[in-house]
């Protein structure tokens, strides 16, 4: 009796993984976009590394969440181009009229997915992301907090952009 129960339980356990459940991700950005290039984002902001940060995060997100292969621009017929229009900083909270405790960084970017002939397959304009960060008196630590906030919005933007590209086709 115990052996029959054991085999029934083993059979049930074997069926559970095949129930159709799977994790999000995989597939291509579009059925026709199996390989593409991502050009370094043009940077119109005063943040010196922003173009590279946004580009690198987008490449990492495409590679992590899709089966689309990211190649050098000379080997790809489709490409993603982007422009960081602005990165601005605003005060969120103060401890006094002269002392800022928390700021917010906001980025506005344009992104286009271009076809082999340069036609726009997908685009978004003035895509925005924000991130708060703590302001500290130490300039080195404050700059590090500011840089970390810019890096976070680059990552968050990449996640949202890949999701939008994948679902908007």
Kinemage of the C-alpha trace (Angstrom):
@kinemage 1
@onewidth
@group {chain A} dominant
@subgroup {mainchain}
@vectorlist {calphas} color= white
{ca unk a 1} P 0.000 0.000 0.000
{ca unk a 2} L 2.832 2.395 0.868
{ca unk a 3} L 4.567 1.677 -2.446
{ca unk a 4} L 1.410 2.533 -4.421
{ca unk a 5} L 1.054 5.781 -2.493
{ca unk a 6} L 4.731 6.534 -3.120
{ca unk a 7} L 4.361 6.045 -6.908
{ca unk a 8} L 1.191 8.153 -6.989
{ca unk a 9} L 2.960 10.990 -5.152
{ca unk a 10} L 6.023 10.695 -7.427
{ca unk a 11} L 3.762 10.859 -10.493
{ca unk a 12} L 1.973 13.923 -9.128
{ca unk a 13} L 5.260 15.663 -8.393
{ca unk a 14} L 6.465 14.871 -11.921
{ca unk a 15} L 3.354 16.524 -13.385
{ca unk a 16} L 3.599 19.776 -11.392
{ca unk a 17} L 6.602 21.252 -13.273
{ca unk a 18} L 4.833 20.683 -16.574
{ca unk a 19} L 1.741 22.671 -15.624
{ca unk a 20} L 2.630 25.513 -18.001
{ca unk a 21} L 3.967 27.946 -15.427
{ca unk a 22} L 7.095 29.779 -16.509
{ca unk a 23} L 9.022 32.868 -15.495
{ca unk a 24} L 8.664 36.151 -17.361
{ca unk a 25} L 11.286 36.931 -19.961
{ca unk a 26} L 12.816 35.193 -22.887
{ca unk a 27} L 11.742 35.601 -26.458
{ca unk a 28} L 12.778 38.462 -28.656
{ca unk a 29} L 12.088 42.163 -28.355
{ca unk a 30} L 10.094 41.531 -31.538
{ca unk a 31} L 9.794 38.430 -33.667
{ca unk a 32} L 11.856 40.169 -36.364
{ca unk a 33} L 14.463 41.612 -33.979
{ca unk a 34} L 16.714 38.716 -33.088
{ca unk a 35} L 19.938 40.749 -33.276
{ca unk a 36} L 20.527 44.435 -32.756
{ca unk a 37} L 23.075 47.064 -31.817
{ca unk a 38} L 22.696 49.608 -29.027
{ca unk a 39} L 24.487 52.866 -29.729
{ca unk a 40} L 25.810 54.950 -26.858
{ca unk a 41} L 23.076 57.381 -25.876
{ca unk a 42} L 23.677 61.007 -26.841
{ca unk a 43} L 23.943 63.037 -23.654
{ca unk a 44} L 22.551 66.571 -23.550
{ca unk a 45} L 22.746 66.702 -19.755
{ca unk a 46} L 25.564 67.946 -17.558
{ca unk a 47} L 26.057 64.479 -16.019
{ca unk a 48} L 29.237 63.254 -17.675
{ca unk a 49} L 28.758 59.459 -17.477
{ca unk a 50} L 24.996 59.369 -18.000
{ca unk a 51} L 25.050 58.333 -21.671
{ca unk a 52} L 27.278 55.353 -20.964
{ca unk a 53} L 25.296 54.354 -17.827
{ca unk a 54} L 21.945 54.351 -19.627
{ca unk a 55} L 23.412 52.461 -22.604
{ca unk a 56} L 25.100 49.794 -20.467
{ca unk a 57} L 21.984 49.218 -18.355
{ca unk a 58} L 19.839 48.837 -21.485
{ca unk a 59} L 22.265 46.315 -22.993
{ca unk a 60} L 22.349 44.328 -19.739
{ca unk a 61} L 18.554 44.317 -19.504
{ca unk a 62} L 18.118 43.151 -23.111
{ca unk a 63} L 20.617 40.351 -22.542
{ca unk a 64} L 19.069 39.332 -19.209
{ca unk a 65} L 15.381 39.402 -20.169
{ca unk a 66} L 15.272 38.526 -23.860
{ca unk a 67} L 16.839 36.181 -26.364
{ca unk a 68} L 17.736 39.127 -28.615
{ca unk a 69} L 21.465 39.189 -29.278
{ca unk a 70} L 23.276 42.523 -28.830
{ca unk a 71} L 26.025 42.962 -31.429
{ca unk a 72} L 28.463 45.535 -32.679
{ca unk a 73} L 26.718 48.060 -34.958
{ca unk a 74} L 28.657 46.805 -38.003
{ca unk a 75} L 27.101 43.328 -37.584
{ca unk a 76} L 23.494 44.298 -36.781
{ca unk a 77} L 20.776 45.465 -39.155
{ca unk a 78} L 18.611 46.956 -36.415
{ca unk a 79} L 19.700 49.332 -33.696
{ca unk a 80} L 18.546 51.235 -30.666
{ca unk a 81} L 19.492 54.896 -30.432
{ca unk a 82} L 18.766 57.165 -27.519
{ca unk a 83} L 19.205 60.697 -26.273
{ca unk a 84} L 19.316 61.864 -22.692
{ca unk a 85} L 17.520 65.183 -23.021
{ca unk a 86} L 17.986 66.286 -19.438
{ca unk a 87} L 18.889 65.230 -15.941
{ca unk a 88} L 17.585 67.637 -13.341
{ca unk a 89} L 17.784 67.815 -9.569
{ca unk a 90} L 15.119 69.202 -7.269
{ca unk a 91} L 14.764 69.540 -3.513
{ca unk a 92} L 12.416 67.105 -1.792
{ca unk a 93} L 12.957 67.995 1.872
{ca unk a 94} L 14.869 70.411 4.077
{ca unk a 95} L 15.842 70.499 7.715
{ca unk a 96} L 15.958 74.311 7.575
{ca unk a 97} L 15.659 77.017 4.928
{ca unk a 98} L 19.322 76.611 4.094
{ca unk a 99} L 19.894 72.885 4.627
{ca unk a 100} L 18.682 70.332 2.075
{ca unk a 101} L 18.192 66.786 3.382
{ca unk a 102} L 16.857 64.995 0.308
{ca unk a 103} L 16.882 65.688 -3.421
{ca unk a 104} L 15.318 64.005 -6.418
{ca unk a 105} L 17.011 63.331 -9.732
{ca unk a 106} L 14.855 63.164 -12.869
{ca unk a 107} L 15.923 62.027 -16.335
{ca unk a 108} L 14.085 62.613 -19.608
{ca unk a 109} L 15.157 60.433 -22.520
{ca unk a 110} L 14.132 59.620 -26.092
{ca unk a 111} L 14.644 56.092 -27.427
{ca unk a 112} L 14.120 54.633 -30.896
{ca unk a 113} L 14.383 51.141 -32.297
{ca unk a 114} L 15.375 51.499 -35.952
{ca unk a 115} L 14.928 49.000 -38.776
{ca unk a 116} L 17.475 48.096 -41.471
{ca unk a 117} L 16.411 51.035 -43.634
{ca unk a 118} L 16.469 53.494 -40.717
{ca unk a 119} L 12.699 53.413 -40.298
{ca unk a 120} L 11.384 53.747 -36.752
{ca unk a 121} L 10.013 50.419 -35.523
{ca unk a 122} L 9.319 51.680 -32.000
{ca unk a 123} L 9.946 54.919 -30.147
{ca unk a 124} L 9.252 56.832 -26.969
{ca unk a 125} L 9.825 60.537 -26.352
{ca unk a 126} L 10.429 62.280 -23.031
{ca unk a 127} L 10.435 58.995 -21.124
{ca unk a 128} L 10.996 59.952 -17.499
{ca unk a 129} L 12.400 58.284 -14.419
{ca unk a 130} L 12.992 59.726 -10.970
{ca unk a 131} L 14.934 58.688 -7.902
{ca unk a 132} L 15.346 60.379 -4.509
{ca unk a 133} L 18.702 60.507 -2.761
{ca unk a 134} L 20.018 61.708 0.577
{ca unk a 135} L 22.084 64.887 0.681
{ca unk a 136} L 24.999 64.758 3.097
{ca unk a 137} L 27.445 67.464 4.147
{ca unk a 138} L 30.471 65.522 2.933
{ca unk a 139} L 30.896 66.463 -0.751
{ca unk a 140} L 32.448 63.117 -1.691
{ca unk a 141} L 29.590 61.133 -0.140
{ca unk a 142} L 27.009 63.515 -1.591
{ca unk a 143} L 28.468 63.078 -5.083
{ca unk a 144} L 28.424 59.301 -4.582
{ca unk a 145} L 24.760 59.411 -3.522
{ca unk a 146} L 23.923 61.564 -6.540
{ca unk a 147} L 25.796 59.199 -8.899
{ca unk a 148} L 24.071 56.167 -7.346
{ca unk a 149} L 20.676 57.812 -7.917
{ca unk a 150} L 21.514 58.435 -11.595
{ca unk a 151} L 22.630 54.802 -11.935
{ca unk a 152} L 19.374 53.602 -10.329
{ca unk a 153} L 17.228 55.550 -12.768
{ca unk a 154} L 19.342 54.213 -15.643
{ca unk a 155} L 18.613 50.665 -14.467
{ca unk a 156} L 14.932 51.341 -13.806
{ca unk a 157} L 14.587 53.024 -17.204
{ca unk a 158} L 16.197 50.036 -18.939
{ca unk a 159} L 13.809 47.626 -17.220
{ca unk a 160} L 10.762 49.645 -18.207
{ca unk a 161} L 11.979 50.285 -21.767
{ca unk a 162} L 12.617 46.606 -22.501
{ca unk a 163} L 9.211 45.748 -21.078
{ca unk a 164} L 7.570 48.430 -23.219
{ca unk a 165} L 9.430 47.366 -26.376
{ca unk a 166} L 8.462 43.751 -25.818
{ca unk a 167} L 4.789 44.407 -25.192
{ca unk a 168} L 4.112 47.276 -27.615
{ca unk a 169} L 4.696 45.295 -30.792
